[in-house]
Amino acid sequence: MTFVSKLTLATALSLSAFALTADPASAQRRGQQQEQQQLEMSEDFREPAAEAQAAVEARNWDAAEAPLARAEAAADNPDEQYFAAWMRLQVATGKDDDEGVIRALDTLIASPRVPAENQAALNYERGRRAIVLDRRAEAIPFLLRARELGSTSANLPLLLASSYLENDQVSEGIAELERAIQAEEAAGRKAPEDWYSLAVAKLYGTGDRAATAGWLMRQVEAYPTIPNWRRVLILYRESNDSAGAQLGARQKIDLYRLMRASGALADERSYYEYADAAVNAGLPWEAVTVIEEGRAGGSIASNEPTFNQIYTQAQRAVRNEQALSTYERQATAAANGELAAQTGDAYLASGNDAKAIELYQLALEKGGVDTDVVNLRLGIAQARSGNETAAKQSFAQVSGTGATADIARFWTTWIDLPELAPAPASEAAAQPAATAN
C-alpha cells in the first residue's frame, strides 16, 4: 500500500478486534448448557487438552505446544476440534504466529460450536491476518463476510480498500476508501492526506481523467496548502497527458493563470513553460509580466539566457502590436463575437481585467463563439478583479466533462478554499516544488 502511511496501516493491522464470548472451558465451568452444548471429549483428548489449557491460562506458550499438538492429533469430533482450535488461537496469538492464528481461525469459522455473535469478529481477524502476511486477495472475502455479519470495526473499510487496490480492483478499492473517509468524518476526524493521494495515484494509473480530477479537488479541499495545490494542478495536467487528452496551449495557460493567482507558481520550469506558451499563443504581454514576476520573486535568475531570449521575443511582439483599443472598436462593429473574444484574451493577457470582462460579455452577446471558453475566461477576469460571486456564476456556465470544464471547477474550488497555507516546516524539505510525483 505504497501511498498510505505505514503508520496508519500498521495501526489498523495491529488492532486485533475479535473476542470470543466465552472460551469452551469456562462455558463448561459455568454450565451454560442452554447457550452452548456441553463439549464431548474423549479421554485421549481430555488429558493433553487439560495440560495445554493449564499452560495457556499461565500464558506459558512454549509449555502449551507439546500437549496442544497431542490434543489436536486426538481431536476427532467437532467439540474437540473447537476446543483445540480455541487454545491454538491463544497460543499462536501469544507467540505472534500469524500462520498458526490463521489455521485456528479457519477451524473456528467453520465450527458449528462457535456462537453466532463471534463470527463477525473471527472473519474480520481472519482477513486482517491475511493482510499482515501480504495476502490481500485472500483477505477480501473474509472482510466482506465480517461486514455482512455486522462488524463495525472502524478499520474495516481501510483494510478492504488496501486489499482491493493492491489486487488492482480499483473501483472497489476507491469505494472502500470513500467509506473509510466518511467513517473518519463521522467520528469527527479528518482522514489522512495520504488516503486521498492513494485514490489519486490509483485513478491516475487507470487513465480515468474525470475521476482523477474529482479526487484531486477533494484532496486540496481537505488539505489546502500551496505546495499541495501546486501538485494537484500539475498532476491534473499530467493525468490528461497520460490519458491521451493533452491540454491545448490556451488551456495550459488558463491552468497556469490559476497557479499564478493562487501563489502556486513557484519553480523555474513552470515559469518557463508558462511564458513560452504565452508567446506561442500570441499573448506576449503575459509572457513579459510572468518573467518579470519570476525574476522579482527570485524564481528566475536575472541572467538566465533561455528566459532572456523569451523575454526579448515577447517585448518585441508587444511593440509590434497595434493598440488593443483598435481591436476593441473593430470588435464592437463586427457581426459576431469572435473578434471580441480574441480582444478579451489580449486584454486578459495584458492584465486589464476590467476591459477583458467588457469584451467577453460583448462576445457572448454577439454569439458565434465557444461559450464554454469565453465563460471560463470571463470568470478568470472576474476572479482576478475580486468579484468572486460573478466569477463563480461564469464558471458555472461552463458545461461538459472536458478540460475546459475541469479548469472552471478548479477555479471555483480555489475561490471556495480558505487562504492557502505554505507547507508545514516539517514537510517543506520533503516536498519538491518542480514535480507532482
TORLUMKOL-837255 format. One record per residue (C-alpha): residue number from 1; residue in one letter; x, y, z. Coordinates in steps of 0.25 Angstrom, whole numbers, always signed. Layout:
<sites>
  nr rest     x     y     z
 NUM    A     X     Y     Z
...
</sites>
This chain:
<sites>
  nr rest     x     y     z
   1    M    +0    +0    +0
   2    T   +10   +10    -5
   3    F    +3   +23    -3
   4    V    -4   +20   +10
   5    S    +4   +24   +23
   6    K   +12   +12   +28
   7    L    +8   +17   +42
   8    T    -7   +18   +38
   9    L    -7    +4   +32
  10    A    +1    -2   +43
  11    T    -8    +3   +54
  12    A   -20    -3   +47
  13    L   -13   -16   +46
  14    S    -8   -16   +60
  15    L   -22   -15   +66
  16    S   -28   -29   +68
  17    A   -43   -27   +69
  18    F   -48   -41   +72
  19    A   -52   -46   +85
  20    L   -60   -59   +88
  21    T   -72   -58   +97
  22    A   -67   -70  +105
  23    D   -56   -80  +104
  24    P   -60   -95  +103
  25    A   -55   -98  +117
  26    S   -61   -86  +124
  27    A   -74   -89  +117
  28    Q   -74  -103  +123
  29    R   -70   -98  +137
  30    R   -82   -88  +137
  31    G   -91   -99  +132
  32    Q   -96   -91  +120
  33    Q  -103  -103  +114
  34    Q  -115   -94  +110
  35    E  -106   -85  +101
  36    Q   -95   -95   +97
  37    Q   -96  -111   +98
  38    Q   -87  -118  +108
  39    L   -74  -122  +100
  40    E   -72  -136   +97
  41    M   -58  -140   +99
  42    S   -51  -154   +99
  43    E   -41  -158  +110
  44    D   -30  -158   +99
  45    F   -33  -143   +96
  46    R   -36  -139  +110
  47    E   -23  -142  +117
  48    P   -14  -134  +107
  49    A   -24  -123  +106
  50    A   -25  -121  +121
  51    E   -10  -120  +121
  52    A   -10  -110  +110
  53    Q   -21  -102  +116
  54    A   -13  -100  +129
  55    A    -1   -95  +121
  56    V   -10   -86  +113
  57    E   -16   -80  +126
  58    A    -2   -78  +131
  59    R    +2   -71  +118
  60    N   +13   -81  +116
  61    W   +12   -82  +101
  62    D   +24   -91   +99
  63    A   +20  -101  +110
  64    A    +6  -102  +103
  65    E   +12  -106   +90
  66    A   +14  -121   +92
  67    P    +1  -125   +99
  68    L    -7  -116   +90
  69    A    -1  -123   +78
  70    R    -5  -136   +84
  71    A   -19  -131   +87
  72    E   -20  -126   +72
  73    A   -16  -140   +67
  74    A   -26  -147   +76
  75    A   -38  -138   +73
  76    D   -48  -145   +64
  77    N   -61  -139   +67
  78    P   -66  -124   +65
  79    D   -65  -121   +80
  80    E   -51  -126   +82
  81    Q   -47  -118   +69
  82    Y   -53  -106   +74
  83    F   -47  -107   +88
  84    A   -33  -109   +81
  85    A   -34   -98   +71
  86    W   -38   -88   +82
  87    M   -26   -92   +90
  88    R   -17   -91   +77
  89    L   -23   -77   +75
  90    Q   -18   -73   +88
  91    V    -4   -79   +87
  92    A    -2   -74   +73
  93    T    -6   -60   +77
  94    G    +3   -60   +89
  95    K   +15   -65   +80
  96    D   +12   -55   +68
  97    D   +10   -67   +59
  98    D    +1   -62   +49
  99    E    +0   -75   +41
 100    G    -4   -82   +54
 101    V   -15   -72   +56
 102    I   -20   -73   +42
 103    R   -21   -89   +44
 104    A   -28   -87   +57
 105    L   -38   -76   +51
 106    D   -41   -85   +39
 107    T   -45   -96   +49
 108    L   -53   -87   +57
 109    I   -60   -80   +46
 110    A   -65   -94   +41
 111    S   -68   -99   +54
 112    P   -83  -101   +58
 113    R   -79   -99   +72
 114    V   -75   -84   +71
 115    P   -86   -75   +76
 116    A   -92   -67   +64
 117    E   -89   -54   +71
 118    N   -74   -57   +69
 119    Q   -74   -60   +54
 120    A   -73   -45   +50
 121    A   -60   -43   +59
 122    L   -54   -56   +55
 123    N   -56   -53   +40
 124    Y   -50   -39   +42
 125    E   -38   -44   +49
 126    R   -36   -55   +38
 127    G   -36   -44   +27
 128    R   -27   -35   +36
 129    R   -17   -47   +38
 130    A   -16   -49   +23
 131    I   -13   -35   +20
 132    V    -2   -36   +31
 133    L    +4   -47   +22
 134    D    +2   -39   +10
 135    R    -8   -48    +4
 136    R   -19   -37    +1
 137    A   -27   -45    -9
 138    E   -29   -56    +1
 139    A   -33   -45   +11
 140    I   -45   -39    +3
 141    P   -55   -50    +5
 142    F   -53   -51   +20
 143    L   -54   -36   +22
 144    L   -67   -35   +13
 145    R   -73   -46   +21
 146    A   -69   -39   +34
 147    R   -77   -27   +29
 148    E   -89   -35   +25
 149    L   -89   -41   +39
 150    G   -89   -28   +45
 151    S   -75   -24   +48
 152    T   -74    -9   +52
 153    S   -59    -8   +52
 154    A   -54    +6   +48
 155    N   -42    -1   +41
 156    L   -51   -10   +32
 157    P   -52    +0   +20
 158    L   -38    +4   +20
 159    L   -33   -11   +20
 160    L   -43   -14    +9
 161    A   -38    -2    +1
 162    S   -24    -7    +3
 163    S   -27   -21    -1
 164    Y   -35   -17   -14
 165    L   -25    -6   -18
 166    E   -13   -15   -17
 167    N   -21   -26   -24
 168    D   -23   -16   -36
 169    Q   -38   -15   -33
 170    V   -38    +0   -34
 171    S   -53    +3   -34
 172    E   -56    -6   -22
 173    G   -44    +0   -15
 174    I   -48   +14   -17
 175    A   -62   +11   -12
 176    E   -56    +6    +1
 177    L   -47   +17    +2
 178    E   -59   +26    +1
 179    R   -65   +18   +13
 180    A   -53   +20   +21
 181    I   -52   +35   +19
 182    Q   -67   +36   +23
 183    A   -65   +28   +35
 184    E   -54   +37   +39
 185    E   -62   +49   +37
 186    A   -74   +43   +44
 187    A   -65   +41   +56
 188    G   -61   +56   +56
 189    R   -47   +53   +50
 190    K   -40   +57   +37
 191    A   -36   +46   +28
 192    P   -21   +45   +26
 193    E   -16   +52   +14
 194    D    -9   +40    +8
 195    W   -23   +33    +7
 196    Y   -26   +44    -4
 197    S   -12   +42   -10
 198    L   -15   +27   -11
 199    A   -28   +30   -18
 200    V   -22   +40   -28
 201    A   -10   +31   -31
 202    K   -19   +18   -34
 203    L   -29   +26   -42
 204    Y   -17   +33   -50
 205    G   -12   +19   -53
 206    T   -25   +15   -60
 207    G   -25   +28   -68
 208    D   -39   +32   -63
 209    R   -37   +47   -64
 210    A   -50   +51   -59
 211    A   -49   +43   -46
 212    T   -35   +47   -44
 213    A   -39   +62   -45
 214    G   -50   +59   -35
 215    W   -41   +53   -25
 216    L   -30   +64   -27
 217    M   -40   +75   -24
 218    R   -45   +67   -11
 219    Q   -31   +66    -7
 220    V   -28   +80    -8
 221    E   -41   +84    -1
 222    A   -37   +75   +11
 223    Y   -22   +80   +11
 224    P   -22   +94    +5
 225    T    -7   +97    +5
 226    I    +1  +104    -6
 227    P   +10   +92    -9
 228    N    -2   +83    -9
 229    W   -10   +92   -19
 230    R    +2   +92   -28
 231    R    +4   +77   -28
 232    V   -11   +76   -31
 233    L   -11   +85   -43
 234    I    +2   +79   -49
 235    L    -3   +65   -46
 236    Y   -16   +68   -53
 237    R    -9   +73   -65
 238    E    +0   +60   -65
 239    S   -13   +51   -64
 240    N   -18   +57   -77
 241    D    -5   +55   -84
 242    S    -5   +40   -79
 243    A   -19   +38   -84
 244    G   -16   +44   -98
 245    A   -24   +56   -95
 246    Q   -13   +67   -95
 247    L   -17   +81   -91
 248    G   -17   +91  -102
 249    A    -7  +103  -101
 250    R   -18  +112   -97
 251    Q   -24  +102   -87
 252    K   -10  +101   -81
 253    I    -9  +116   -80
 254    D   -22  +116   -72
 255    L   -17  +106   -63
 256    Y    -4  +114   -61
 257    R   -12  +126   -58
 258    L   -19  +119   -47
 259    M    -5  +115   -41
 260    R    -1  +129   -42
 261    A   -13  +135   -36
 262    S   -12  +125   -24
 263    G    +2  +127   -22
 264    A    +5  +113   -26
 265    L   +14  +117   -38
 266    A   +28  +115   -31
 267    D   +38  +108   -39
 268    E   +47  +112   -51
 269    R   +41  +101   -60
 270    S   +27  +105   -58
 271    Y   +30  +120   -61
 272    Y   +37  +115   -74
 273    E   +26  +107   -79
 274    Y   +16  +118   -75
 275    A   +24  +129   -82
 276    D   +27  +120   -94
 277    A   +12  +116   -96
 278    A    +8  +131   -95
 279    V   +18  +135  -106
 280    N   +14  +124  -115
 281    A    -1  +126  -113
 282    G    +1  +141  -117
 283    L    +0  +147  -103
 284    P   +13  +153  -102
 285    W    +8  +163   -91
 286    E    +6  +152   -82
 287    A   +20  +145   -84
 288    V   +26  +159   -81
 289    T   +19  +160   -68
 290    V   +21  +146   -64
 291    I   +36  +146   -66
 292    E   +37  +160   -58
 293    E   +29  +154   -47
 294    G   +38  +142   -46
 295    R   +51  +150   -46
 296    A   +45  +159   -35
 297    G   +41  +147   -27
 298    G   +55  +140   -29
 299    S   +49  +128   -36
 300    I   +57  +132   -49
 301    A   +71  +137   -50
 302    S   +72  +150   -56
 303    N   +83  +146   -66
 304    E   +77  +132   -70
 305    P   +79  +132   -85
 306    T   +67  +124   -88
 307    F   +58  +134   -81
 308    N   +65  +145   -87
 309    Q   +62  +140  -101
 310    I   +47  +138   -98
 311    Y   +46  +152   -91
 312    T   +53  +159  -103
 313    Q   +44  +152  -113
 314    A   +31  +155  -104
 315    Q   +35  +170  -103
 316    R   +38  +171  -118
 317    A   +24  +165  -121
 318    V   +17  +175  -111
 319    R   +24  +187  -118
 320    N   +19  +182  -132
 321    E    +5  +180  -127
 322    Q    -5  +191  -130
 323    A   -13  +197  -119
 324    L   -23  +188  -113
 325    S   -33  +199  -114
 326    T   -33  +198  -129
 327    Y   -37  +183  -128
 328    E   -48  +187  -118
 329    R   -54  +197  -128
 330    Q   -54  +186  -139
 331    A   -60  +176  -129
 332    T   -71  +185  -126
 333    A   -74  +187  -141
 334    A   -73  +172  -144
 335    A   -84  +163  -148
 336    N   -81  +153  -137
 337    G   -74  +151  -125
 338    E   -61  +145  -130
 339    L   -52  +157  -130
 340    A   -58  +162  -117
 341    A   -54  +149  -110
 342    Q   -40  +150  -116
 343    T   -38  +164  -112
 344    G   -43  +160   -98
 345    D   -32  +150   -98
 346    A   -22  +160  -101
 347    Y   -27  +169   -90
 348    L   -27  +158   -80
 349    A   -12  +155   -84
 350    S    -9  +169   -82
 351    G   -14  +170   -68
 352    N   -26  +179   -72
 353    D   -37  +170   -66
 354    A   -48  +181   -66
 355    K   -46  +182   -81
 356    A   -46  +167   -83
 357    I   -59  +166   -75
 358    E   -65  +176   -85
 359    L   -60  +169   -97
 360    Y   -64  +155   -93
 361    Q   -78  +160   -89
 362    L   -79  +166  -103
 363    A   -75  +153  -109
 364    L   -85  +145  -102
 365    E   -96  +156  -106
 366    K   -92  +155  -121
 367    G   -90  +140  -121
 368    G   -83  +131  -131
 369    V   -72  +127  -120
 370    D   -69  +115  -112
 371    T   -77  +120  -100
 372    D   -70  +110   -90
 373    V   -57  +116   -93
 374    V   -62  +130   -93
 375    N   -69  +128   -79
 376    L   -57  +121   -74
 377    R   -48  +134   -77
 378    L   -59  +143   -73
 379    G   -59  +136   -59
 380    I   -44  +137   -58
 381    A   -44  +152   -61
 382    Q   -55  +154   -51
 383    A   -48  +146   -40
 384    R   -35  +154   -42
 385    S   -44  +166   -41
 386    G   -49  +162   -27
 387    N   -63  +159   -32
 388    E   -63  +145   -27
 389    T   -79  +143   -28
 390    A   -79  +147   -42
 391    A   -67  +138   -45
 392    K   -74  +126   -39
 393    Q   -86  +129   -48
 394    S   -78  +130   -60
 395    F   -70  +117   -57
 396    A   -84  +110   -54
 397    Q   -88  +113   -69
 398    V   -76  +104   -74
 399    S   -83   +91   -77
 400    G   -78   +77   -81
 401    T   -67   +68   -76
 402    G   -55   +73   -83
 403    A   -43   +80   -79
 404    T   -49   +94   -80
 405    A   -60   +90   -70
 406    D   -49   +83   -61
 407    I   -41   +96   -61
 408    A   -54  +104   -58
 409    R   -57   +95   -46
 410    F   -42   +97   -41
 411    W   -44  +112   -41
 412    T   -57  +110   -33
 413    T   -50  +101   -24
 414    W   -39  +111   -21
 415    I   -50  +122   -19
 416    D   -57  +114    -8
 417    L   -44  +110    -1
 418    P   -39  +116   +11
 419    E   -26  +124    +9
 420    L   -15  +114    +4
 421    A    -5  +112   +15
 422    P   +10  +109   +12
 423    A   +15   +95   +15
 424    P   +18   +92   +30
 425    A   +32   +94   +33
 426    S   +34   +79   +36
 427    E   +29   +75   +22
 428    A   +35   +86   +13
 429    A   +48   +79   +11
 430    A   +41   +66    +7
 431    Q   +32   +73    -4
 432    P   +39   +77   -17
 433    A   +34   +89   -24
 434    A   +36   +85   -38
 435    T   +29   +71   -39
 436    A   +15   +65   -34
 437    N   +20   +51   -32
</sites>
